[in-house]
Amino acid sequence: MKFTVKKAVILDALEKAVKGLANTTSIPILGGILLEISNDELVLTGSSNDTTVREVVPVDNEDIILETPGATVLQRKTLEIIKKMKDGDITFSTDEKDFTTITSKSVEFEIAGHDAKEFPVLPEIDKGQKASIILNGKEFQDIVRKTSFCAATSETRPLLQAVLFDIKSDCINFTATDSHRLGRVIYPSSNNEVECQYPVPSDSVVKMTKVFDFTLDVEIFVLSNSQAVFRNGKTTFYCRLLEGNYPDTSRLIPTDFQTEIRLNRKEFEKALEQCAILADDGKNSVVKMEIQGLMVSLKSAVSQRGKGKVEISYSDFVGEELAISFSSKYALDSVKAYDSEEVTLQFMGAMRPFIIKPVQAAGGLNSIQLILPVRTN
């Protein structure tokens, strides 16, 4: 195998393929990147037991000039080698023992590789196969941003580490929860032939946001009960689905409220950040919100450190006065997921879950954040 490629082209493809690798693996070949080149395309694939990223680059005889087609599995360190090289042409040449020589101007590296035939074979999508779901790229990115952070990080309940893709006849509900908070986006979709659910690991959807081009659509193909494929232009992401029945979270979302208040989003975000200053980095702090009179007060106290109080005004208030305590981190994460100028908070009482949602123009995705209160003395 021998070809010459522009540094920017191979670097971009390698950086995407590397996102499919696990940090550690007991299978040596899965620690490397499969490189295949033919007369038509250069393909780079990075894979772990759970995810695979496959990047395709056309061979155009300008950015890529092919001399001899072939395949090999490169070491992960190839990415670091390419990064350190100067801009311009880079030549790859692989011998029959899978040693690859990488040359650029006065720099030359020879690295050992693996036989490409030993790399796991990926399932192919038939050219005529219809995608199970097609999402606008920017809306997909927005869905991930509003849900993925709510998924569980603990392995105690593995299924809660997913973002649930719940396909209904007239919409798709995207939901993530760790049982203390919940993020949900309702995506209008009227042509769904089959109602079904796909629990996609939250780590995987976050990785997708790092390799996809969101000016392009995201096509989703469900190949089995255990695997889905997300295709975005020349990038394909293979993902293992989690097993089991995701809990019914719809009954947790209240529909009637005793108190409703509208706040400026940035002012509320700043107030929450100020209340969290006394807490240790990365730890939750409890904020007590009191809604009464003409202001909303947020109070925080940390044993042996001190206490703080921030007051902000509201633009609208309906219902009963209220005092409720909750995690400042959970509320802050929720508010940061939105871009709207204002947010609405809806309460059922001091010890019932409450909702944060954006106040936005018509046409935006229907989304909510639900947070459980904290009992305080």
Secondary structure, DSSP 4 states (H G I P E B T S, - for coil): -EEEEEHHHHHHHHHHHGGGS-SS-SSGGGGEEEEEE-SSEEEEEEE-SSEEEEEEEE--SSSEEEEE-EEEEEETTHHHHHHHSPSSEEEEEE-TT-EEEEEETTEEEEEE-B-GGGSPPPPPPPTTPPPSEEE-HHHHHHHHHHHGGGS--SSSSGGGGEEEEEE-SSEEEEEEE-SSEEEEEEEE-----S-EEEEEEHHHHHHHHHH--TTS-EEEEE-SSSEEEEEETTEEEEEEPPPSPPP--GGGS----SEEEEEEHHHHHHHHHHHTTTSPTTS--EEEEEEETTEEEEEEEETTTEEEEEEEE-SEEEE--EEEEEEHHHHHHHHHT--SSEEEEEES-TTS-EEEEEE--TTS-EEEEEE------
